Amino acid sequence: MIGTIVAEPIEEGQLVKKGTLLAKSDDRNYQGLLNQAKAERGLAEANVKLLSAQATDYAPLHREGVASQDELDQVENNSQLRRPVWRKPKQRSFRRNISLANA
């Protein structure tokens, strides 16, 4: 977890139970990084859609002789190369607060 500890609601030596809040962190840096990653993913998704649409549009242009085979191949290759750039990650939950896992 990225962040600075901003509160420690327990005392040293205090007995705690499972689920007791041990510390709170300031997660603004983490949230900024998370928001940046979401924006970059959105951009990658939009680029994939754009390249896919271009590949679809070039096929009829090639059939009509307006676009060359090289142009069609380049657009199709670009479309395929960009696909693996983003994949939906498995859902993970991030806790803002650190708690005792096994008491």
URKATA-V625924 format. One record per backbone hydrogen bond with DSSP energy under -1.0 kcal/mol. NH is the residue of the N-H (numbers start at 0). CO is the residue of the C=O. If there is no record, write none. Layout:
nh->NH co->CO
nh->NH co->CO
//
This chain:
nh->5 co->23
nh->6 co->23
nh->13 co->10
nh->18 co->99
nh->19 co->16
nh->21 co->97
nh->22 co->97
nh->23 co->6
nh->25 co->3
nh->30 co->26
nh->31 co->27
nh->32 co->28
nh->33 co->29
nh->34 co->30
nh->35 co->31
nh->36 co->32
nh->37 co->33
nh->38 co->34
nh->39 co->35
nh->40 co->36
nh->41 co->37
nh->42 co->38
nh->43 co->39
nh->44 co->40
nh->45 co->41
nh->46 co->42
nh->47 co->43
nh->48 co->44
nh->49 co->45
nh->50 co->46
nh->51 co->47
nh->52 co->48
nh->53 co->49
nh->54 co->50
nh->55 co->51
nh->56 co->52
nh->57 co->53
nh->58 co->54
nh->61 co->57
nh->62 co->58
nh->63 co->59
nh->64 co->61
nh->65 co->60
nh->66 co->60
nh->71 co->67
nh->72 co->68
nh->73 co->69
nh->74 co->70
nh->75 co->71
nh->76 co->72
nh->77 co->73
nh->78 co->74
nh->79 co->75
nh->80 co->76
nh->81 co->77
nh->84 co->81
nh->97 co->22
nh->99 co->19
//
